[in-house]
Amino acid sequence: MNPDLRQASIEYLIRYGGDRFENLFSSAKGSVVIDDTGREILDFTSGQMCATIGHNHPAILAAMNEAGSQALHMFSGMIPEVVAELGLTLAQDWLPEPLKKSLFINTGSESNEAALRMAKLYTGGYEVLAVGGSWHGVTSGAASASFASDRRGYGPPVPGVYVIPEPYAYRPLIPGANEQESAMACLEFGLKMYDMQSRGSPAAIIVEPIISAGGVLVPPKCFMEGLRRAADERGMLLIFDEAQTAFGRLGETFGAVYHGVVPDIMTTSKTMGGGLPIAATITTDGIEHEVHEKGFTFYTSHVSDPLMAHVGLAVLNTIRNENLIDKAREKGAYLRSGLEELQQRHEVIGDVRGVGLLLGVELVRDRKSRSPHHELGELTTSRCFELGLSMNIRRRPERGAVWRIAPPLTVSNDEIDRALSILDQALKECVDALAKPIP
Ligand SMILES: Cc1ncc(COP(=O)(O)O)c(C=O)c1O
């Protein structure tokens, strides 16, 4: 450990929000990250939900090498061969029809920015309907359509964004209603409010197939079908933000496939690069043709960069070659049953939810009141880290206290067992510590 570097990180780096650790980190491999003391920590967030095939997978390193021997970057108007190959692979081997054409950029925020620009140009409208608890990124358009957090203090959002309350089965909008009824009430209520306020200029509905930052909320299929209908009825394009759900994490190729609903535009990012920044905005032939005719531009310095396309192809091939979609289903069921077993022994686990290897565990003061236990969430997350497990906690007062657990799809049963035993120990210790009277 180099104390000068720890000090430098405090003195010279801008703090950008979210969790920050005292330790610095030196390397990562598979499901593990290693800190500056040489300690191995299980990474049950796959980095920033990106390293689905495990950190530093040899296929990614080989792809980077290959790019190094060919080209890393080019003039944005020159389409590298490997970018054409990635477009072809996506269209022929992965995408649900009629999705077909891709724009390759770098981050999730950018992919949603491009999707919103496309929808506005296509429809001639500007109004965007988003879902409560959503997170689509930090650039203007994407941030304006994000409702999980971080809206305050940055001035007016892009005009014309409206919100539908999020379906939240554990905390239904209508107390006592079942999951479907409550979700449909959210939809009906949100659409009614939107229709009332609309200036007659609809453009898009944007939604995550699983509302992740909002607390790993899984909308029922009827809600997603309802969004499809609502978009069609109003002449809006339906955008699925699949930053976290594309390419296997759910035990299906995409959230769209899981729900059985195909959007007009799909955005993919995090899980496409396995830890490197490649994202895609994907649409149909018809929409691409029309926006092109209308002069669509999204010309960035790194659009169609060959380095990232090599990496993207390597990630997609690895997911297929190592059967990682099936593994996500199997390991997800294994991890989930372990979490449910913990729930039987720990009253503070109110809810275990999610799909495949994108799981959420909500901590409550007691199961009757379902009152979120933020203190415990914070304490257990820190204790887990000390014991060698990193996972993410949503601890905004308005969002409940929810652990987000999303290890790489390559995680082993042994690693899952270790994580579960750390969670068990941390919960026991922290519940006891909070129960002790203050001397
Ligand atoms: C669903 C979703 N969309 C978009 C983004 C933004 O992606 P990026 O941070 O790569 O800009 C995120 C990031 O957390 C996300 O979870």
Ligand as a Chemical Component Dictionary entry (heavy atoms), coordinates in Angstrom:
data_LIG
# 
_chem_comp.id                   LIG 
_chem_comp.type                 NON-POLYMER 
_chem_comp.pdbx_formal_charge   0 
_chem_comp.three_letter_code    LIG 
# 
loop_
_chem_comp_atom.comp_id 
_chem_comp_atom.atom_id 
_chem_comp_atom.alt_atom_id 
_chem_comp_atom.type_symbol 
_chem_comp_atom.charge 
_chem_comp_atom.model_Cartn_x 
_chem_comp_atom.model_Cartn_y 
_chem_comp_atom.model_Cartn_z 
_chem_comp_atom.pdbx_ordinal 
LIG C1 C1 C 0 -29.843 1.301 -17.247 1  
LIG C2 C2 C 0 -28.705 2.252 -17.451 2  
LIG N1 N1 N 0 -28.718 3.074 -18.521 3  
LIG C3 C3 C 0 -27.743 3.946 -18.759 4  
LIG C4 C4 C 0 -26.669 4.062 -17.910 5  
LIG C5 C5 C 0 -25.594 5.061 -18.198 6  
LIG O1 O1 O 0 -24.495 4.417 -18.706 7  
LIG P1 P1 P 0 -23.058 5.105 -18.654 8  
LIG O2 O2 O 0 -22.715 5.242 -17.209 9  
LIG O3 O3 O 0 -22.190 4.135 -19.399 10 
LIG O4 O4 O 0 -23.157 6.414 -19.347 11 
LIG C6 C6 C 0 -26.596 3.232 -16.794 12 
LIG C7 C7 C 0 -25.462 3.345 -15.869 13 
LIG O5 O5 O 0 -25.495 3.027 -14.726 14 
LIG C8 C8 C 0 -27.638 2.311 -16.552 15 
LIG O6 O6 O 0 -27.633 1.515 -15.497 16 
# 
loop_
_chem_comp_bond.comp_id 
_chem_comp_bond.atom_id_1 
_chem_comp_bond.atom_id_2 
_chem_comp_bond.value_order 
_chem_comp_bond.pdbx_ordinal 
LIG C1 C2 SING 1  
LIG C2 N1 SING 2  
LIG C2 C8 DOUB 3  
LIG N1 C3 DOUB 4  
LIG C3 C4 SING 5  
LIG C4 C5 SING 6  
LIG C4 C6 DOUB 7  
LIG C5 O1 SING 8  
LIG O1 P1 SING 9  
LIG P1 O2 DOUB 10 
LIG P1 O3 SING 11 
LIG P1 O4 SING 12 
LIG C6 C7 SING 13 
LIG C6 C8 SING 14 
LIG C7 O5 DOUB 15 
LIG C8 O6 SING 16 
# 
